[in-house]
Amino acid sequence: MRPARRRFLAAASAGLALAPWARALALAPGEPSRTALGAARHRAAHQLLESPRVFDDPLALRVLGADEVRRLALEADRYRAPAARVLRAFVVARSRLAEDLLTRVAGLFGPRRGGLAVAVVLVGGLLAASTGIVGAT
């Protein structure tokens, strides 16, 4: 690597480490990301608002906690809006696909030693590739 590029990368990484917004965006240990919370909210809204359900998710409401579920119930109209319904349908369909894929692939590899790990990596790779995440990195 050229010295100028090396100095630039070192300065950029030092600047990012010191940037106040970088610290503000960092997660506290054990705290879920905003993306994870948003997906959990849409999955919980699906459990509360939709009938029949595409995806039965017994964990969605527990992940959010009682206070967040109460807030979600109070803001139910916000989750009934057309844009929210489309996003929720995407999140729920993707969750259902992931669950079904993992169940089937784990059935193939599960009895073998390390089979569940292979199933999780394989399904994760398939889902990442389907959304373009692999191409972006």
PyMOL commands that set and color helices and strands:
alter all, ss='L'
color gray80, all
select helices_A, chain A and resi 3-18+20-25+34-49+60-64+66-74+76-80+82-109+115-131+133-136
alter helices_A, ss='H'
color red, helices_A
deselect
rebuild
show_as cartoon
